[in-house]
Amino acid sequence: MRAVRFQRPERIPYLFWRWGPNDLGKLMLNSPKRTVGPDTEIDEFGSVWKKPAGRTIGYVTRYPLADWRVLENYIWPDPDDPARFAHLREEAGEIRAEGKAVFCDYSGMLWERLWHLRGFDNALIDLLDRPEFVLEVVDKLTDFMIRLARNAQKATGGLIDVWCSTDDWGLQSGPFIAPEIFRKIFKPCYERIFRACHSVGMHTYLHSDGRINALLPSLVEAGLDVLEIEDIRVLNPAELGIYRGKLAFCCTLDAQSTMPNGDRQAIKAEAAEVVENMAAPDGGLIASIYWDPESCGVSEEMQRYGVQAYMTACEIFRRLHEDE
């Protein structure tokens, strides 16, 4: 947490899952869903998911708001359902007892949930053709997320350090919506969510894939504390250096290229590059590794090498700055 707050941590914190040390422990909220077949389930928003065998999260096959006219009678899930939070206090206490920061995770904050409800193509078209519809849905999602976060923190007795969620905004070349649309429609909602989290003692953490550099100023202004990056070569570590002291990063070695390619020298060099550009003596970096290497074609041996290379780079950084 000192790294997230830029309060001069003794070292760079780690999130290496089962391949190394971890300074974070994650809580997952209970999220009601119904299984309706061997490979099909319905989430709590009514989106129908196909879950084929293999290493995949699946894909949506039916969107409950595919016809936007049903919105008037759409029944939103209940963020106050106590069953969601029944296990949180005990698990959060165990994480804290281990000396770790407590992260609470609920996937799909605004955009991802919007297109799971509406369909990806429809949601993009709506931004131009029916912005009032998008605003209504996103406003409802914002209310839902705020109540969910506050209820989770209350259930733990204030033990959650960071509220985590996901919204993938980028292609490999840039965001798939114009930054001005993002600022007009989504930034105010992020501001509301982040402000609500801060008001109950939680920092904010967002996972987002792709080259979203053009959206980062708006996210920082909205109050984002930590951005999770798993495709660092797409964003470019040198370009992210301008956010030192303003935004913390939980950054893996690149899960799309560097790690799958298996070039040990490239892995070692990337670890050094990430630390040099994104860490500061005051904090700002959580060193991480992609949690599912098999899905990226990364061997167990290479995953462990990546962890060691990253830890070495972090230790070199610590020694260089320990007297500052």
N, C-alpha and C positions, 0 to 999 in steps of 0.2 A: 504493500500500500504506500510505502514511502516512495517507491519508484513511480507510482501512478500520480502521487501528489507533488512530485518534484521536491522531495524533502531529503535528498542526499542519502540514499540507501547504502548500506555497507557493501553491497554487491548487486549485480544485475539478477533479478529473480528469474526462476525457471518454470516452464510448463512442458515437461518432457514425457508425460504420461507414463507408460510402463517401461520406457527405455532409459529413464534417468530420474533425477530428483524433481520434485514438484513443490512449488510454494503456493499453489492454489488448489482449492477443493470445490467441486461443482455440485450444486443442488439442482435437481430437475423437478419441476412442478408436475403433479398428476394432471394429465390432460385427457378428458373423457374421449373415447373413440369406440367404434363398433366394428367388429370383424364380420363381414358379410359373405365371405368365401375364403378359399385357401390362399388367395393372393390379392384380396380386395378388402379395404377398410374405409370407414367414413370418419373423418375427423370431427371435432366438436363444432366446427363452423358449417358442416354439411358437405364439404368437398370430398368427393369419392376418389380414393387413391388406388392405383394398381401397384402391387408390390411384388414384382417378379423375383425369382430366385437369383441370388448373387449379391454382389456388393453394390447396392444401389438404394437410395432412399425412396425410389418409386417415382410415379408421376400421376398428376391429376387427370382423371378421365371425365369427370362431371363437375361443373361449376355451378354452385347454388344460385349465383346472381348472373348467370349467362343471359337471362332476360332481365334487364335492369328494372322493369316494371314491377317485379316481385319484391323489390326492396321495402315497399310500404308495409308488407306483411311478414317480412323476414324476422325470424326469432334469433336474437343474438345469444351466444353462450353466456353463462353466468360467471363473472369474475369473482363473485363473493362465495361461491360454493366451498364450504369448509373442507370437503374431501380433498380438494387440491393441495391443501397445506398441512394435512394431518401429520406428515412425517418430517416436516421441515425443522422444527425446533430441535429435535434429537440429533438429526444429521448435521445441522449447523453447529451444534455444540461439539460434536465429535471432530469436525474439521478445525474449529478454533482450538480445541485441546491439542491438536497436532501442530499448532503454530502456523497454520495456513490461513490465507485470506479466503473468505466465503464468497463464491460466485453463484448467483442464481440464474438459471438459463430458461428462457422460453422462446422458441424459434418462431420467426415470422413477426416482425414488428409492424411495418406499414405496407411497403410495396409488395413484399412477398405474400402477405395475407390478402392484399387487394387482388392480385392476379390469381391466387388460388380460389378466390370467390368468383371472379369475373371472367378469367381466361386471359392469357398474356396478351394476345393480339387485341382483344376487346379493351383491355385496360390501357394499352398504349393509345389506341384510337380515341378512347374516352377523354384522355388528357387534352385533346384538341376539340373534339366534337361535343363532349358532355362534361366539362370541368366541374359544373355544379354537382353532378352525380358523384364524381370522384371525391370532391370536397366533403360531401355528406357521408360517404362510406369511410373515408380516412378519418374524419372527425369521430365517428363511432368507434373505430379501431383505436384511436388515441384514448378515448374515455375508457375503453376496455383495458388497455395496457396500463394506464395509470392506476386503476382500481386493483388490477392484478398485482402490480409491483408493491403498492402500499399494503395490501393484504398479506403478501408474502413476508414483508419486513415485520409487520405486526405479529405474524404467527411465530417468527423466530425470536421475538423479543429484541429486535434491533441488531441481530447478529450478521445480517447480510452486508458485505462490504461493497459488492458490485452487482448491478443488474445487467444481464447480458441478453442480447437478442440478435437477429440476423435480418439483413436486407441486402441482397446482391444487386448492385446498381450499375456494374460495368461490363462492357465488352472488352476485348483485348486492346482496343484502340482508344477507348474513352467511354463516358457514360452513354446509355442508350436513350436518355432524355436530355433536353437542353437544360443547362444549369439555371436559366431564368425560370423555367417551369418548376424545377426542384425548389428553388427559393420561394416561389409564390405559393405552391400547394403543400409541399412536404416539410419545409424548414419550420414553419410555425408549429406543426404538430410534433416534430422532434423536440422543439423548445419546450412545449408543454410537458412531454414525457420526461425529458431530462431534468427539468425544473422540479417536477414532482418527486423524482428519485432523489435528487439532492436534498429536498426538504425533509426526507426521512432518513438521511444519513447514508445513502447509497451513491456510489460513483456509477458512471454509465459506460457501457462497453458494447460495441457493435461489430459484428462480422460483416464484411462486404467484399465480394470478389470483383476482379476486373480493374481496369485503369480508371479509378474514380478521382484522380487528382483534382479535376475541375470542381468537384463537389465538396472537397475537404474544407475550404473556407466557410461554407455554409454550415457544415457539421460542427466545426470548431465554435463558430458563433452561437450555434444552438445549444452548446454545452456538453458536447461529447467529450468524455475523458480518455477512453481507450478505443483504438481501432485495431481489429484483428486482421492480419494480412497473411495469406497463404500462397500468394503468387507475386512475390516481391520483385521479380524481374520485370513484371508488367508495369509496376508503379515507379520503379527506379529508386534505390535507396538515397542517392544523392539529391534527388528532387524533394524527398520527404524531410531532408535535414532542416528545411526552413520552419518546420513545426516543432523543433526542439523547444521545450519549455511551455508549449501550448497544448500539445496532444501527445499522449503516450501510445505506444504501439506494442501489441502482442504479435510478434513476427516470427513465422517459421522460415526455415530455408526453403527455397522455392520448390513447391510440390508439383509444379507442372513441367519443369525443365531440369533444374540443377540436380535435385535428388534422384529423379528417375534416370537421368543420364549416367549416374554412377561414377563420375570423374572425381576422384578424391581431391585432386588439386583444386578443381573448380569449387567443390564443396567447402574446402578449407578457406579459399579466397573469398567466397560469398559470406561465410560466417564473419570474417574479419571486416568485410565491406559493410555489412549490416550494422555491426557494433560501432564501427568508426563513424558512420553517418547518422545513426538513429539513437545512440545512447549519449548521455551527457552525465557529468558527475552528479548533477542534481536529480537524475532519473530519466524516465521516459521510455524505457525498453523492458519488455518481458520476453526473454528468449524462449522460443517454443519450437516444436517439431510437429509435422502433420500427424494427426491421430490415427490415420488409417493408411499406412504405407502400402499395403497389399493392393488397394484399389488404384494406386498410382504406379504400380510396377516397381516399387522400391523393396529390395530384399531386407531381411532382418539384419544382416551384417552391415549393409549400407546405412540403415536407419541408426544403428548404434554408432557407426562412424560419424554420422552427421551430428549426433548429440555430443560426442566427444570433441569434435571440431568447434562446435558452438561454445561449449563450456570453456575450452582453451582460449578462444577469442575473448570471452567475457572475463576470464581471469587475467589475461594480459591487460585488458582495459582497467580492471580494478587496481592492478599494481601500478600502472602509469599515473593514476589519479588519486592514489590513496593519501597523498600528502597535501592535496589541494584543499 
